[in-house]
Amino acid sequence: MKIPFFTTFFLCSSLIVTAQSTQSPKLETVAEFGKHQPIGLGISRENRIFVTFPKNPENYDYGLAEIVDRKAGEGKRRPYPNAEWNQWDSLNPQNRFINVQALFVDQTNALWVLDPASPAGMKSMPMGIKLLKINLTTNKIEKIYRFEDLPRERTGLNDVQVDTRRQLAYLSDPGRAAIVVLDLSSGKSRTVLENDKSTKADPNFVLNIDSKDVRDSKGNPFKSNVNGIALTHDFKYLYFRPITQTKLFRIATDYLANPALTPTELASHVEIMGETGVSHGMIADKAGNVYLTDSPHKAIRYFTPDHQLKTLVQDDRLLWPDSFGIGSDGYLYVTAAQIQRTKRYNNGEDKVAYPFGLYRVKLPTP
């Protein structure tokens, strides 16, 4: 296979990045969260901001918060949709947030909240796995999906995108190296592309940031199967990729939505879009650009409809840029989770540069 043009661009861009300033005026601080680590992100049509925070015994109050009373670089966190859902209550995992991961605002302006119920370093609670649909007008939960037809002891749901045209939700499952297709009408789900080469991490790949391998205290390298996913606004394609490898993949949703296809037939429709480097979160805009976080280069890149890979911004504050949201104000929002600086990957030493932050950058002009 020939190396596409944008592969060369990526390799060259890594040299350009090192010559740039450590902070770019393009990147604006939206809010700071002290020692509360931001992960998932959702931006509503009215530019309401929602952020998820992992369940951490040392610094936990809300699993899901709306950022209100916003000023430059500030913002108060308010439990959402209410305080009850955010209580630390392991005795009621089905009706409490156990460990909220991903958020998605669909094209009807509904907020989707994914809770894999697997807090890091704590016992997972399979009974607590759920996907919530919240009406942002009433702030009420309209529907809860519980994935009772999945092997919940083995699943590890991570990200979600919602196809309102087909009434399907697509979820990444790095725990099983698969994609889950959820029928929103029936509540039934299908597992596809399980252990496909497009959904599995490269076993020989070791993530390196700031000239240091990201390994836990036992020496095990950070790894993740299929993780970030992005649904195009025309609902035509789902982009996806494992974190610990360097290729970007996509598949037409017509194939994902077809339960009659065999696993082999479905896998044959996966397209390799090219080498894009390491990436965690992804999102697509109305113009067809697919944004990718880039932790090794502290950057945000985007893959254009004509298959070019471009750099939107590089900034030393982008420490493990994790999740995206797009506002109607023309900005791309991103959380910085600093996972590589946490105790788990530094022999018990906390190397996080507090405070944790939420940032934004202008979307590229057409």
Buried (B, 14 or more C-beta within 10 A) or exposed (E): EEEBEBBEBBEEBBEEBEEBEEEBEBBBBBBBBEEBBBBBBBBBEEEBBBBBBBBBEEBBEBBBBBBEEBEEEEBEBBBBBEEEBBBEEBEEBBEBBBBBBBBBBBEEEBBBBBBBBBBEEBEBBBBBBBBBBBBBEEEEBEEBBBBEEBEBEEBBBBBBBBBBEBEBBBBBBBBBBBBBBBBBEEBBBBBBBBEBBBBBBEEEBEBBBEEEEBBEEEEEBBBBBBBBBBBBEEBBBBBBBBBBBBBBBBBBBEBBBBEEBEEEEBBEBBEEBBBBBBBBBBBBBEEBBBBBBBBBBBBBBBBBEEEBBBBBBBBEBBBBBBBBBBBEEEBBBBBBBBBBBBBBBBEEEEEBEBEBBBBBBBBBEE
